[in-house]
Amino acid sequence: MSFTVRRLSEADFLSLEDNWGELLKHSDADPLFMSWAWQVSWWETWNRELELELLLLGVYDQCSELVGLAPLYLKSVRTPVGWRVSRLHVIGNAWKLGPTVRTEYVGLIVDRRYQEPVMSQLIDYLAGFAWDEMIVADASPRSMNLLEPALSQRMSIARLVRSEAEGVLVPVESGFRWWLERLGKNTRLKAYNRRAVFEREVAGEYVPWEDPESFLQHLNQFHCERWGKPCFDGHAVSFHRAFLSRLGSGQIARLSALKAKGQIVSVLYDVQAGNRVYNLQAGFMEDFHPKLSLGTLHLGYAIEGAFDDAAVMGYDLLAGSGKNTFYKSRFKGEKVVFTTVEYVRSPVLKLAYGARACLPQQFVSSVNRFFRL
């Protein structure tokens, strides 16, 4: 079977929803972060703000069926010494470019039936393109296992790990009660046992939320009260509005709130995609009641809902820590490592990165800042 790589335009990107969704179903790519709804909303929100050049590559078979996608963009950065570095990024993150929403499980989208030949075609195309390094931020091991062998076979690439972050995925196939029994005593108390206090003493209830606009407003309000700044800035609010309005097949917004005597005291931003529920954000009153930890309590309700849904296999707490501790580790899930990797192609950059290893550690940060490495 023969395959053809096409560079797609922004107009193509905007019209690709159905074909993108169909390919995603036949791939191992993440059904939330690598979905058309997430990717196109991110691009629409930040591409002009950050002056990005789209490099969206589609791979088609001989019947013109879409069998692969590389949702990439190019950004050229000038160093203080006048040296230009051309970087490839995956749409969804803007490493060292500016603040955007965080996109996790980043990677390419390839029909699992044709992974090797499709990746070969994509990398051959990229090899003929001028770029110095590729940044893949917050990638999963599966994503890197797909990309790295193809890259290393066709190009001389140096691999640098820039950062690693941990997340937690709670499997929800074994029964809610079994999961509760595995929790530590204090976590079980906060996530479940204190429901009695919440429901009886303050007439508490767990309720779904339908309107994204008012939900985002409450989420930002809670974050301002707790952290001194909103959860989402203006661009991020625009992104989430667009994303939630574009949810595709197999994607469901699971916005919810905790109410006490009719007052909203906590909100939780979850989205179901495929057979997983992703916990994107939360906001709550920090000192509402001396016996209640509203954030943990709300997660307990949401996780129980995931256990009760036969279509769901996991509740994903994603990467990131809490205000004081890595609270996600207490939920007895599986650890997920997200790696930000830099694949260096430029011989000059390889020398520069190699030279850093010979420098005293106190000078390395200064060199990185000066050369924007």
Secondary structure, 3 states (H helix, E strand, C coil): CCEEEEEECHHHHHCCHHHHHHHHHCECCCCCCCCHHHHHHHHHHHCCCCCCEEEEEEEEECCCCEEEEEEEEEEEEECCCCCEEEEEEECCCCCCCCCCCCCCCECCEEEHHHHHHHHHHHHHHHHCCCCCEEEEEEECHHHHHHHHHHHHHHCCCEEEEEEEEEEEEEECCCCHHHHHHHCCHHHHHHHHHCHHHHHHHCCEEEEECCCHHHHHHHHHHHHHHHHCCCCCCHHHHHHHHHHHHCCCCCEEEEEEEEEECCEEEEEEEEEEECCEEEEEEEEECCCCCCCCCHHHHHHHHHHHHHHHCCCCCEEEEEECCCCCCCHHHHHCCEEEEEEEEEEECCHHHHHHHHHHCCCCHHHHHHHHHHHCC
